[in-house]
């Protein structure tokens, strides 16, 4: 395989070290194609050129490689960190794309004398303390509201240097008079007292509410001992508010502390990774990111990329990381935990459900803003689920209807791009089958339909859906075999009882997830075939019944009866019609026969 590439590629691979590192692929125009990490650079890079890959996109990328560069590092973790930074900064064409279409807010404690606390969407290196980012803005606002209720923190923009305060440049504002600020601008509050509040606020934002409560209890006792009962009561109210806030936030055992939780779900196009930061059994931060796949990235590679990215974003150094599976790369100073039961497993499951909800919301957005991308995703999923070679852009379904073999009909709904195309619907009257023989009926209808498609060069469907199990499917396959269409068009049967999907020549059915979009579309086709078939069957039965009753009138032919039904729609309307109306439809002589027959009755 390597011999199929230019000779200099083999030379570049030959000189690669067998150590951890990062490799970069470039095309002939020196455009960066891909950045990857490796435990063994030489083995990893060689693997790209020694086999055919499962995806056409990956094979195409390998064919474009004209130059290989590498960066040697000490450990595989160093390689992972470097890969993450290079992908974000260089954005190679074939690497995963981190979708991050909004700037999440941070809570900032400003680097200044008597620090202000507020939220911002711009993080700058000014010495201030930043906490976040907060994917849920409501949670952040609730936290800020709690802090403002608990602590009298200033919100003015005055420069509170000591010299300005000494010169009495400021005066107390409304915030002081309504008890929201203690006016440090006029030295009513000391810097020491203010900074003690800031210290407690930092612990609350970090999620360590118990630390703040312990400090407040100590302060309350001290005030009580000094007989300052009014101030002690204010502290007690703060403690009650913190207790109430924590009771609403705690969702697992409070002994789970300083823990990161990650879970991942993925499909052919994207992966979604959800992150929780847990402190004292409380989720204090959460975020879900979408990773767009470019080639055949594994869930482990995607999850490790997300762990590095998110922990860096949230400045997390948690010692314990809860995951759905154990990655091969270890993170220095942290331990992986893969729970099977208990509170940690519940956290992991909650993380998964959040990822699923994010995925659902994203797909709904795509469906509303980019219908073609939404359709392509569903078609790709159907192709994968039903083991097809091409997307089922056109699907034709079949269902038979009869009453003890009488008035036998078949219906064919058509779905294009996963949606009903009602102008393409067709129904068939059974011609060659006597009695209630569903298998023979299916064989006749399938043969008639696709012999005509071939003869008239109409578009052939990519998928045929038969309402029924193995018997109906086998009958349909017999007709396709006669028409030499086996292997040219996919065909499946869906049985009603357990919604089993049957394939030709396979006695073991496929059971799709009940929430699967593939199954929902197949069910919709089956239901449309049934509805459309029943409607046509009823109409035919009514027409035949009416014709039978009209044919009993001496002198009225089948052609005349048909004309009356077409014009007046029902036998009841014919019975109630005046002689004048009947005359307009079939002439005076025949109108008289019909009128006298029903009126004499």
Helices and strands as residue ranges (DSSP letters): G 2-4, H 7-14, E 21-26, E 32-38, H 41-49, H 56-64, E 67-72, H 76-90, E 97-99, E 105-109, E 117-120, E 129-134, H 137-150, H 162-166, H 174-177, G 184-186, H 191-206, H 209-225, H 229-249, E 259-266, E 270-279, E 282-292, H 299-313, E 320-322, E 335-337, H 342-369, H 371-385, E 394-403, E 406-412, E 414-416, E 419-420, G 422-424, E 426-429, H 438-456, E 463-467, H 470-482, E 490-494, E 501-503, E 506-510, H 517-551, H 558-568, H 571-576, H 579-586, H 588-600
